Amino acid sequence: MRWRCGVGLAADHACCGAHANHVCYSASMRAGRTKTTSFSLDKATLKNLKALAARRHAGNVSALLAEIAKREAKFTAAEAFFEKYGVPPLDEQDIDRIEAEWRGPVPVKKTKRRAA
């Protein structure tokens, strides 16, 4: 295990607050099967990403990102297919219509009546 500053664990660098400004990182990865990367997100996006990972991948953000990357690759392939065969892209009105169809009819709110 290493600290973000690059100092390996030693007696004087144990989790004792010596590196209070750094994040302690420990993870087990399958050697050669994964690559580590870093990116920046705002707090709200990170919170939403972690919540989605919790619901779909038992909290595994890497698995969620891999799923998203696979889905995007499929979208890219579909776009190339549509372009190859001259299928025009959807305009905003088409997208709105499709999304409204997915959501279904908007339920009518019932007004509450006061008992007499």
N, C-alpha and C positions, 0 to 999 in steps of 0.2 A: 504494500500500500504506500502511496506517495501523496504528499501534500501538493496543492496546486503550485506552490512556490518551487517544487522540485526536490525538496528535502525528503529523503526517505525516513521511515520511522526509526528513531533511535531513542535511547533512554531519555534524552533531554527534549525530544519532540513528540512525546506521547500526547494523547488527547488531554492535555492539562491546561489548555488555554494559551500555550506559548505561541500559537498561530491563530489568535482570536479573529484576525481579519481575513483568514483564509477558510475555505470550505474543505472539510475532510471528505475524501472520496474513496469509496471502496466498492468494487463490483467484481463479480466473477463473469468472465466472458469466455466463450469457446474460442480458443486460439485459432487464428487464421480465418475464422468464419465471419467476423464482424470488423468494422472499422469505426473508430471514435471520431466524432466531429463536434463542433461547437457552433451555436448560433444564438442570437439575442432576440428576446421576445419581451413585449411589455407585460406587466403584471397580469392584466386581465386575460390576455391570450394564453399565457402560461397556465393560469388557473383553469381556464376552460379546457386546455389540452390535457392537463392532469386529470380533470374530472371525467373527460371522455375516455381516457385511458383506464381509469378506475372502473368505468361501466363496461367497457368492451374487452379489456385485456388484463384484468386483475391488477391495474395500476402500472403496467409495463408501457411506458411512453415510447420506447424504442419499437415495440411491436405495433403500436398505433401508427407511428410514423412510417413503418414499413408497409402497413396496409394502405395508408394514404398514397404513398409513392407508387404502389402497384395499381391503385385505382387511377391515378393520374396518367400512368403509362397506357392504360386501357383507353382513357379519354383521348390521349394523343393519337393512338392508333385509329380510333373511330373518326377523329377529325381528318386524318390523312385519307381514310376510306371515303368519307363524304366529299372531300376535295377532289379526289381522283375520279369519282363518278358524277361530279357536278351537282351534288346536293347542296343547296344554298344554306348558309348558317341561319340559325333562328334569330329573329329580331326580338326586341324587348317585349312587344305585344304577344308574340308566340310564347315566350318564356313565362310571362305573367299568366297567360291562359293555362298553360300546362301546370304551373305551380298551384293555381286556383283549383284545378281539377284534382290534383293530389290531395290538397287540403280538404276537399269536399265542401258541401254547403255550410255556410256560416250559421250556427245555431241562433235562433231568435231568442233574445232574452225575455224571460217572463217577468212581468211586473208583479211584485208582491202586493197582495191586498191585505188590508188591516181587518182583523176580525171585528165584527160589530158588537 
